[in-house]
Amino acid sequence: MKLPNFQNLLIASLLGLSTLFAGSFPLVKAQSVKNIPFEVCFNSDTVVRPSREEYTKFIKQDEYLSYRVNTFFGNDISNLFDNYNDYWSADILFFSSYYGASGGKDMEIFSGIEYIIRRDKNAGLGIGRCWDRFAETNGYGTPNSHNEVRLIKYKLRQIRWVNNKYIFVVEPRQTGLQILHFRKTRQDLASGKNILIEVIDTKGRFLGKCESRCQLKK
C-alpha cells in the first residue's frame, strides 16, 4: 500500500536527521589495553640509596670512582647531586637498549646503585646477573627485543600497553631496589624511537611520566 505524501516526507526527514547526527557524533572506538608480563631479575626490600653525605665520602675514598665522577662533573663532586644529573634524582630508570660495560657502570655510579653493589656482595651478584640477562636480549648482534626497568624505593605491580605507551602500576616503599625485564610490544619494536612511560600507583594516582628517567611525585 502506498504511503501518503506526508508520511514519506516524515520518514525522509528522520533519515536526514539520523545522517546529520551520525556525522556530528561519530562512534568512539574503545582503547585497546594489553597487560605485559615481566620477569623480575633482582629484588631487595632492604637496600638503600645512600645520602648525599654518605656517597660523597664513599666516592672520595675510591680512586676509580673519583676519576669517573670528576671526569663527568668537572672536578666538582657536588655536581653529581644537582639537577644536571637526573640519574641521582630518578626513581625509575628505563632502558630500551643495552647500556654496555662503560655506560652501565657510569649509570650505576651516577645513580648511587654502585654504593649498594659494593656494600652488599649478594646484591652485587644479583645486579650483575641482570646485566648478563639484558645483554643476551639487547647486546650487540641481538634483536634488541626487551626493555629493562630499575625501580628505587618502588615495586612494579603491573605493566599495561595503552594507546602506544606503557603504563607502570607501582607500589611505593621506604627502601628497596627492583630490576626487571619485559619484551617490547610489536608497536614498540617497530617505532624505532623512545616510548612514553606513564606511572601510577596501585590506587590509580598519577605519579609522573618520562621516556628514560622518571622522578615521581611523593
Sequence and secondary structure as in RCSB ss.txt:
>XXXX:A:sequence
MKLPNFQNLLIASLLGLSTLFAGSFPLVKAQSVKNIPFEVCFNSDTVVRPSREEYTKFIKQDEYLSYRVNTFFGN
DISNLFDNYNDYWSADILFFSSYYGASGGKDMEIFSGIEYIIRRDKNAGLGIGRCWDRFAETNGYGTPNSHNEVR
LIKYKLRQIRWVNNKYIFVVEPRQTGLQILHFRKTRQDLASGKNILIEVIDTKGRFLGKCESRCQLKK
>XXXX:A:secstr
    HHHHHHHHHHHHHHHHHHHHS       EEE   EEEEEESS     HHHHHHHHHT HHHHHHHHHHTTT
 GGGGGSTT HHHH SEEEESS  HHHHHHHHHHHHTHHHHHHH HHHHHHHHHHHHHHHHHHSTTS   EEEEE
EEEEEEEEEEEETTEEEEEEEEEEEEEEEEEEE  HHHHHH S   EEEEETT  EEEEESSEE    
